[in-house]
Amino acid sequence: MNYLVARNPEPCMDRGGRGRPRRVLVEMWQPAAAGERVPWYVVALRVLVVIVALGFLGVFFYFAFRLTLTPVHDNGQAGGNTDPGKSLRFYMDRPTKEAILQIGGNVILLAPLGVLLPLVWTTLRGPVRLALVSGMLSLAIETVQGTFVMGRAFDVDDVILNVLGVVLAYLLLGRRLSMTLRGR
């Protein structure tokens, strides 16, 4: 594993060489070479980041599953959709508030995975990897909804919107946060 280590611990001077010495973190942290010791505080910080991210991931899964796998009482009128775009076209013909709620809700539903998964597992960095993992998770949720949950149905558009939300969250925040807190 390639940790970050301080290679240039000498402080640089403020104001053109005068004043109090300060460290320039951007120049100081570079990838560790083979055989170099990793400072304990770097390892401790990364372990703490993973533990906190795992905690948030657990809370996220609890609420996401509770929200998506709770039965809805609509007299069994929920119909499934395996035609991509059919539900989107339906919601575009609905009032704006309802369309935003349905489409935006599906985009936002799994979006935290785009930030949390790369923090926990650095091997999941990248939009394609996250799209595959979140697509499988969303597909599993939709399959369970359509098969076992009363009042809910399978909708392929929900899977597409969930994956879109995860990838957007990764590109907007997750990538930078993962690189900063977990290193390259």
TAGI-V248209 format. One record per residue. PHI is phi in whole degrees, -180 to 180 (none if undefined). NEAR is the number of other C-alpha atoms within 8 Angstrom. Layout:
phi | near
PHI | NEAR
PHI | NEAR
//
This chain:
phi | near
none | 2
-100 | 7
-88 | 9
-88 | 11
-143 | 12
-74 | 8
-97 | 8
-123 | 7
-77 | 7
-66 | 5
-74 | 8
-100 | 9
-94 | 11
-77 | 10
50 | 6
68 | 5
98 | 7
-109 | 7
92 | 7
-74 | 6
-71 | 8
-141 | 8
-96 | 9
-102 | 8
-64 | 6
-64 | 5
-81 | 7
-81 | 11
-96 | 11
-134 | 9
-57 | 9
-74 | 11
-83 | 6
-60 | 4
91 | 4
-78 | 6
-82 | 5
-95 | 10
-60 | 7
-61 | 6
-71 | 6
-70 | 10
-64 | 9
-62 | 8
-64 | 8
-68 | 10
-64 | 8
-62 | 8
-60 | 12
-66 | 10
-64 | 8
-65 | 8
-64 | 11
-64 | 10
-62 | 8
-63 | 9
-64 | 11
-62 | 8
-64 | 8
-60 | 9
-63 | 8
-58 | 8
-71 | 8
-65 | 10
-69 | 10
-64 | 8
-70 | 7
-90 | 8
-109 | 10
-91 | 8
-61 | 8
-117 | 7
-98 | 7
-130 | 7
62 | 5
68 | 7
-94 | 6
-69 | 8
-114 | 7
-78 | 8
-141 | 12
-113 | 7
-99 | 7
-58 | 8
96 | 7
-64 | 9
-67 | 10
-63 | 9
-64 | 8
-62 | 8
-71 | 12
-69 | 9
-86 | 6
-87 | 8
-57 | 8
-55 | 7
-61 | 6
-67 | 9
-64 | 12
-64 | 9
-63 | 8
-72 | 9
-71 | 11
-63 | 9
-62 | 9
-72 | 12
-69 | 14
-80 | 11
-50 | 10
-104 | 14
-55 | 15
-58 | 11
-64 | 11
-66 | 17
-101 | 15
-77 | 13
-61 | 11
-67 | 14
-73 | 15
-81 | 10
-122 | 8
-68 | 10
-70 | 5
-93 | 9
-71 | 10
117 | 8
-65 | 9
-70 | 6
-62 | 9
-66 | 13
-63 | 12
-66 | 8
-66 | 8
-69 | 13
-64 | 12
-66 | 8
-65 | 8
-64 | 12
-63 | 10
-64 | 8
-62 | 11
-65 | 14
-66 | 9
-64 | 10
-58 | 14
-70 | 11
-95 | 8
-117 | 6
-98 | 12
-67 | 9
83 | 12
-119 | 11
-141 | 13
-71 | 13
-141 | 11
-65 | 12
-66 | 13
-63 | 10
-62 | 12
-61 | 9
-68 | 11
-62 | 17
-64 | 15
-58 | 10
-63 | 15
-65 | 18
-66 | 13
-63 | 10
-63 | 14
-64 | 13
-68 | 10
-80 | 8
-137 | 9
-62 | 14
-64 | 13
-64 | 8
-64 | 10
-65 | 13
-65 | 9
-71 | 8
-87 | 9
-111 | 10
84 | 8
-82 | 7
//
